[in-house]
Amino acid sequence: MFSLTRGPARGVARALLAAGLLTLTVSAQEPTAQQDQIERGDRLMSRLQYEDAYEAYRSARDSVEPLTRVKAGTGMVRALLRLSLFAEAAREGATVAERDGSLAPALALHGDVLWASGLFDEAERRFDDALAVDPADPTALHGRARSRASKRQFEAALVDVRKAIATDPEEPSFHYTLASILEDTRQFPEAARALERYLDLIPARDESEMAKWADAQSAFLRGFGDRVPYELVSNREVYTIPFRVVDGRLLIRGIVNGNTAVEFALDTGTDQTTLTPAIAARAGVRPTLTLQTAGVGSAGVGFRTLQVARIDEILIGDFRIRNVPGLIKSPSLTEIPRMEGAGFSPLALGFSAEIDYARRVLTMTRRFEAGDFPTRLPMRMHRLATVRGMINGNTPVSFVLDTGGTAMSVSRRIAGRLDVDPNLRLVPVQVYGTSGWDRGAFLLPFVDIQFAPGVGTSQRSVAVLNLDAPSALLGFEMGGIIGHEFLRHYVVRIDLDRGEVGLRPISSPGYRYF
């Protein structure tokens, strides 16, 4: 079941007026006046007045000075991204790159908005283009660091982000990314220090979910002390664990803290191990802090505050691991059809996974040998596993791979950009997730989604969900979710080391899900 516990989080603001986004008629100004407007925009951004900042930057974007134009465009894009207006930011970033593509900052800015749109490969190429012009451009170095980290090239990513910080030590986002990479590489004290530096640099009045999360997470990471996070106790190379399927959920038996039996949902749509309050109480798992999470549902407009805790030990089959960061689903959701349960993701624990839906077996390992998979989808890990899909032949988006979810779905924002017959009847559908019911969910008929030639869905109805909150936490626009309905037809290998998702049909060799 999709849930996320960290990432850049800004409240989803009301949309800017269409005329303000699309009509860019600006009277001629002297360069000094335009620079004044950029400085005014900077002040407004520091006060979290993003719409007003956007207007200030917009008034300077037609400067005769290329660097001034790029600064103004950068300000506009950053304001739009703070407002979670990903498509509008993408258009503005493309305009800046088209007008001043000989400048590294313009190319790097375009890379940033491509990243925010979930177009990771295109973003990486733009960062490389910018670095070919100026190898020291901090925005491009930071962008390449994020891209490399999403491919688990952590050593190179750390080099890049540290170079970016050395060039521009006052940019908060660079320190945030450094903290993310350090946490991914299990360097918790260093990650906590990077988060504290980030908090020092953002406006003091910033009450966003990101600021709250960073404050809580830095304290939580420091609380590990000398303990080794994710300490693997068992020493096998490969772990084979049976599961059963109940109502589309893959359930696996485990034990928490040596004394509490738990049935975990195998859930690649979460980036943390989750427990219910009752399980946590029986196992002696004590919450220390609360932090913001996000997922499908209307509670908190998709955001939900949960308790964070350290789990001393988890045993699943013969797989034993200690000092695992976890979440306690408290307060519990009460108005959903079934009680919330515990869940874990091998990916969050640093293990690749193969899910054989025919044999009902999960295989976990640090490194798989080469396998026979006729379909191999390039994958990025940015807190969650994402693969690229093409909707209706012309809309590329990033899908989250979610073994804990049920249906294939697309985001409401993406659906709003599709060329859809206005006379189509959109049927409301009941959908709930980790943040409760999505009251506005509906079925969109006659949708084509392709992940590889011959692999996807054709002319099917898909659920349309509000994914604004998880998109804000991830820092890029989620295009949709791939759930059990699609995945159950395959042996699915999620290979962290190779950065790919392998699919092998479990019926006839020519079978594809259409």
CORVEN-V27852 format. One record per residue. N is the residue number from 1. RES is the residue in one small letter. PSI is psi in radians with two decimals (NA if undefined). OMEGA is omega in whole degrees, -180 to 180 (none if undefined). Layout:
[[N	RES	PSI	OMEGA] [N	RES	PSI	OMEGA]]
//
This chain:
[[1	m	2.22	-171] [2	f	2.20	170] [3	s	2.67	-176] [4	l	2.53	-173] [5	t	0.13	-180] [6	r	2.97	179] [7	g	2.98	179] [8	p	2.12	-177] [9	a	2.08	173] [10	r	2.51	176] [11	g	2.46	-180] [12	v	1.87	-176] [13	a	2.95	176] [14	r	2.64	-178] [15	a	2.54	173] [16	l	2.70	177] [17	l	2.43	-177] [18	a	-0.68	180] [19	a	-0.61	180] [20	g	-0.47	-179] [21	l	-0.59	-170] [22	l	-0.38	-179] [23	t	1.97	-172] [24	l	0.94	179] [25	t	2.00	-176] [26	v	2.29	178] [27	s	2.71	-180] [28	a	2.39	-180] [29	q	2.69	172] [30	e	2.59	180] [31	p	-0.67	-179] [32	t	-0.73	179] [33	a	-0.66	179] [34	q	-0.68	176] [35	q	-0.64	176] [36	d	-0.69	179] [37	q	-0.66	177] [38	i	-0.76	178] [39	e	-0.65	176] [40	r	-0.74	177] [41	g	-0.69	178] [42	d	-0.73	180] [43	r	-0.73	-180] [44	l	-0.66	177] [45	m	-0.71	-180] [46	s	-0.39	177] [47	r	0.08	179] [48	l	0.40	178] [49	q	1.33	-168] [50	y	-0.66	-180] [51	e	-0.76	178] [52	d	-0.66	177] [53	a	-0.74	178] [54	y	-0.80	-179] [55	e	-0.67	179] [56	a	-0.81	178] [57	y	-0.69	-177] [58	r	-0.58	-179] [59	s	-0.18	-179] [60	a	0.04	-170] [61	r	-0.23	180] [62	d	0.46	178] [63	s	2.65	176] [64	v	-0.25	-180] [65	e	2.10	-177] [66	p	-0.76	-178] [67	l	-0.60	177] [68	t	-0.71	177] [69	r	-0.77	-178] [70	v	-0.71	177] [71	k	-0.75	179] [72	a	-0.78	178] [73	g	-0.68	178] [74	t	-0.75	178] [75	g	-0.74	179] [76	m	-0.79	-178] [77	v	-0.77	-179] [78	r	-0.69	177] [79	a	-0.76	180] [80	l	-0.70	179] [81	l	-0.62	176] [82	r	-0.47	178] [83	l	0.09	-179] [84	s	0.52	176] [85	l	1.34	-171] [86	f	-0.78	-177] [87	a	-0.74	-180] [88	e	-0.69	177] [89	a	-0.69	179] [90	a	-0.73	179] [91	r	-0.75	-179] [92	e	-0.72	178] [93	g	-0.69	178] [94	a	-0.65	178] [95	t	-0.76	179] [96	v	-0.79	-179] [97	a	-0.63	180] [98	e	-0.67	-177] [99	r	-0.64	-172] [100	d	0.79	-175] [101	g	-0.10	176] [102	s	-0.14	-178] [103	l	2.31	-179] [104	a	-0.74	180] [105	p	-0.58	179] [106	a	-0.74	179] [107	l	-0.71	180] [108	a	-0.67	177] [109	l	-0.76	178] [110	h	-0.67	176] [111	g	-0.71	180] [112	d	-0.73	-178] [113	v	-0.52	174] [114	l	-0.70	176] [115	w	-0.80	-179] [116	a	-0.40	177] [117	s	-0.02	-179] [118	g	0.23	179] [119	l	1.33	-168] [120	f	-0.69	-179] [121	d	-0.76	178] [122	e	-0.68	179] [123	a	-0.76	-179] [124	e	-0.69	178] [125	r	-0.67	178] [126	r	-0.72	177] [127	f	-0.72	178] [128	d	-0.69	177] [129	d	-0.76	-179] [130	a	-0.72	-179] [131	l	-0.42	174] [132	a	-0.54	177] [133	v	-0.79	-179] [134	d	1.76	-177] [135	p	-0.21	-178] [136	a	0.15	-179] [137	d	2.08	-173] [138	p	-0.63	-180] [139	t	-0.72	179] [140	a	-0.70	178] [141	l	-0.74	178] [142	h	-0.75	179] [143	g	-0.75	179] [144	r	-0.57	177] [145	a	-0.81	178] [146	r	-0.72	-179] [147	s	-0.78	179] [148	r	-0.68	179] [149	a	-0.64	180] [150	s	-0.31	174] [151	k	0.23	177] [152	r	0.54	173] [153	q	1.17	-167] [154	f	-0.67	-178] [155	e	-0.82	179] [156	a	-0.63	179] [157	a	-0.72	179] [158	l	-0.68	177] [159	v	-0.81	-178] [160	d	-0.84	-175] [161	v	-0.55	177] [162	r	-0.60	174] [163	k	-0.71	178] [164	a	-0.75	-180] [165	i	-0.67	179] [166	a	-0.59	180] [167	t	-0.69	-178] [168	d	1.38	-174] [169	p	-0.16	-177] [170	e	0.03	-180] [171	e	1.99	-175] [172	p	-0.70	-174] [173	s	-0.50	179] [174	f	-0.72	180] [175	h	-0.59	177] [176	y	-0.79	178] [177	t	-0.70	176] [178	l	-0.79	179] [179	a	-0.72	-180] [180	s	-0.78	-179] [181	i	-0.71	179] [182	l	-0.68	177] [183	e	-0.72	179] [184	d	-0.51	179] [185	t	0.28	172] [186	r	0.45	176] [187	q	1.29	-170] [188	f	-0.79	180] [189	p	-0.73	179] [190	e	-0.67	178] [191	a	-0.70	179] [192	a	-0.72	179] [193	r	-0.68	179] [194	a	-0.67	177] [195	l	-0.66	178] [196	e	-0.64	176] [197	r	-0.71	176] [198	y	-0.80	-179] [199	l	-0.58	178] [200	d	-0.49	-172] [201	l	-0.39	-179] [202	i	2.80	180] [203	p	2.46	-177] [204	a	-0.49	-177] [205	r	0.16	-179] [206	d	1.96	179] [207	e	0.40	-177] [208	s	2.87	177] [209	e	-0.61	180] [210	m	-0.78	-180] [211	a	-0.74	179] [212	k	-0.74	-180] [213	w	-0.78	-177] [214	a	-0.70	180] [215	d	-0.83	-180] [216	a	-0.74	-176] [217	q	-0.66	179] [218	s	-0.72	178] [219	a	-0.70	-180] [220	f	-0.78	-179] [221	l	-0.69	178] [222	r	-0.52	-179] [223	g	-0.26	177] [224	f	-0.39	179] [225	g	-2.25	-179] [226	d	0.02	180] [227	r	2.58	178] [228	v	1.97	180] [229	p	2.49	180] [230	y	0.82	-178] [231	e	2.01	-179] [232	l	2.12	-179] [233	v	-0.78	178] [234	s	2.73	-171] [235	n	0.39	178] [236	r	2.71	177] [237	e	-0.60	-175] [238	v	2.39	179] [239	y	2.22	-180] [240	t	2.11	-169] [241	i	2.22	179] [242	p	2.68	173] [243	f	2.84	172] [244	r	2.77	-178] [245	v	2.16	179] [246	v	2.04	179] [247	d	0.72	178] [248	g	0.01	178] [249	r	2.39	177] [250	l	2.01	-172] [251	l	2.36	-176] [252	i	2.33	-180] [253	r	2.45	177] [254	g	3.14	179] [255	i	2.33	179] [256	v	2.26	177] [257	n	0.51	172] [258	g	-0.05	-173] [259	n	-0.05	-173] [260	t	1.97	178] [261	a	2.39	-177] [262	v	2.47	170] [263	e	1.86	-178] [264	f	2.48	166] [265	a	2.31	174] [266	l	1.91	-164] [267	d	1.63	178] [268	t	-0.04	177] [269	g	0.19	175] [270	t	2.59	179] [271	d	0.20	176] [272	q	2.65	171] [273	t	2.36	-176] [274	t	2.52	177] [275	l	2.72	171] [276	t	2.83	177] [277	p	-0.68	-179] [278	a	-0.77	179] [279	i	-0.79	-180] [280	a	-0.72	-180] [281	a	-0.78	180] [282	r	-0.63	-176] [283	a	-0.10	-179] [284	g	0.48	176] [285	v	2.01	-173] [286	r	2.22	177] [287	p	2.57	179] [288	t	-0.58	-176] [289	l	3.08	169] [290	t	2.66	175] [291	l	2.91	-177] [292	q	2.40	170] [293	t	2.98	178] [294	a	2.63	178] [295	g	-2.98	178] [296	v	2.39	177] [297	g	2.91	-174] [298	s	-0.11	179] [299	a	2.13	-179] [300	g	0.51	-176] [301	v	0.74	179] [302	g	-0.31	178] [303	f	2.65	-179] [304	r	2.32	178] [305	t	2.19	180] [306	l	2.92	179] [307	q	2.47	179] [308	v	2.52	-176] [309	a	2.84	173] [310	r	2.22	177] [311	i	2.14	-175] [312	d	-0.72	-177] [313	e	2.48	173] [314	i	2.29	175] [315	l	2.12	177] [316	i	1.95	-172] [317	g	-2.19	175] [318	d	0.32	177] [319	f	2.05	-177] [320	r	2.24	-178] [321	i	2.56	-176] [322	r	2.82	173] [323	n	1.07	-176] [324	v	2.13	172] [325	p	2.43	-178] [326	g	2.97	178] [327	l	2.50	173] [328	i	2.17	-175] [329	k	1.20	-180] [330	s	2.23	4] [331	p	2.58	-177] [332	s	2.63	171] [333	l	2.41	-176] [334	t	-0.36	-174] [335	e	0.76	177] [336	i	2.78	-171] [337	p	-0.47	-179] [338	r	2.74	-179] [339	m	2.54	175] [340	e	2.61	180] [341	g	-3.09	177] [342	a	2.76	179] [343	g	2.70	175] [344	f	2.72	176] [345	s	2.17	175] [346	p	-0.58	-178] [347	l	-0.70	179] [348	a	-0.44	178] [349	l	0.00	178] [350	g	0.31	-177] [351	f	2.42	168] [352	s	2.78	-175] [353	a	2.48	171] [354	e	2.21	-177] [355	i	1.95	-180] [356	d	1.75	-177] [357	y	-0.41	179] [358	a	-0.81	-178] [359	r	-0.16	-178] [360	r	0.93	-178] [361	v	2.34	171] [362	l	2.29	174] [363	t	2.25	180] [364	m	2.43	178] [365	t	2.80	174] [366	r	-0.60	-176] [367	r	2.14	175] [368	f	2.55	166] [369	e	2.83	179] [370	a	2.40	-178] [371	g	2.94	-179] [372	d	1.57	180] [373	f	1.94	-178] [374	p	-0.41	178] [375	t	2.23	178] [376	r	2.02	-177] [377	l	2.18	174] [378	p	2.45	-174] [379	m	2.51	170] [380	r	2.50	174] [381	m	1.78	174] [382	h	1.41	-168] [383	r	-0.74	178] [384	l	2.78	179] [385	a	2.21	179] [386	t	2.52	173] [387	v	2.79	-176] [388	r	2.45	175] [389	g	2.75	179] [390	m	2.13	-179] [391	i	2.21	178] [392	n	0.53	172] [393	g	-0.08	-175] [394	n	0.08	-178] [395	t	1.71	179] [396	p	2.35	-179] [397	v	2.91	176] [398	s	2.27	178] [399	f	2.41	173] [400	v	2.34	179] [401	l	2.00	-169] [402	d	1.65	178] [403	t	-0.25	178] [404	g	-0.17	178] [405	g	3.00	-176] [406	t	-1.17	-169] [407	a	2.87	166] [408	m	2.34	-178] [409	s	2.78	173] [410	v	2.80	-178] [411	s	2.70	-180] [412	r	-0.66	-180] [413	r	-0.73	178] [414	i	-0.77	180] [415	a	-0.61	-180] [416	g	-0.27	179] [417	r	-0.12	-178] [418	l	2.64	177] [419	d	1.67	-174] [420	v	2.40	176] [421	d	2.08	-178] [422	p	-0.28	-180] [423	n	-0.06	179] [424	l	2.43	177] [425	r	2.09	180] [426	l	1.97	-173] [427	v	2.14	175] [428	p	2.55	-180] [429	v	2.54	180] [430	q	2.02	-179] [431	v	2.36	174] [432	y	2.72	179] [433	g	-2.70	-176] [434	t	-0.22	176] [435	s	0.45	175] [436	g	-2.73	-178] [437	w	2.43	168] [438	d	1.71	-172] [439	r	-0.34	-179] [440	g	0.18	-177] [441	a	2.54	177] [442	f	2.92	177] [443	l	2.29	175] [444	l	2.03	-176] [445	p	2.88	171] [446	f	0.83	-179] [447	v	2.36	173] [448	d	2.29	174] [449	i	2.18	-179] [450	q	2.27	176] [451	f	-0.49	177] [452	a	2.85	179] [453	p	2.09	179] [454	g	0.08	-178] [455	v	2.00	180] [456	g	-2.60	178] [457	t	2.59	-179] [458	s	2.14	175] [459	q	0.77	178] [460	r	2.79	172] [461	s	2.34	177] [462	v	2.64	177] [463	a	2.39	176] [464	v	2.11	-173] [465	l	2.73	173] [466	n	1.86	-179] [467	l	0.41	-178] [468	d	-0.80	-176] [469	a	-0.89	178] [470	p	-0.57	176] [471	s	-0.74	180] [472	a	-0.70	180] [473	l	-0.64	179] [474	l	-0.53	-176] [475	g	0.16	173] [476	f	2.80	-176] [477	e	2.02	174] [478	m	2.23	177] [479	g	-0.52	-179] [480	g	-2.98	-176] [481	i	2.36	174] [482	i	2.03	-176] [483	g	-2.86	-174] [484	h	-0.64	-177] [485	e	-0.67	178] [486	f	-0.82	-171] [487	l	-0.50	-174] [488	r	-0.23	179] [489	h	0.04	-173] [490	y	2.77	154] [491	v	2.15	-174] [492	v	2.10	175] [493	r	2.09	177] [494	i	1.79	-169] [495	d	1.78	-180] [496	l	-0.68	-176] [497	d	-0.74	-179] [498	r	-0.21	-179] [499	g	0.85	-179] [500	e	2.78	172] [501	v	2.07	177] [502	g	2.41	179] [503	l	2.23	175] [504	r	2.07	-179] [505	p	2.51	-178] [506	i	-0.02	176] [507	s	-2.18	-177] [508	s	2.68	-178] [509	p	-0.51	-179] [510	g	0.10	-175] [511	y	2.38	169] [512	r	2.63	-177] [513	y	1.81	178] [514	f	NA	none]]
//
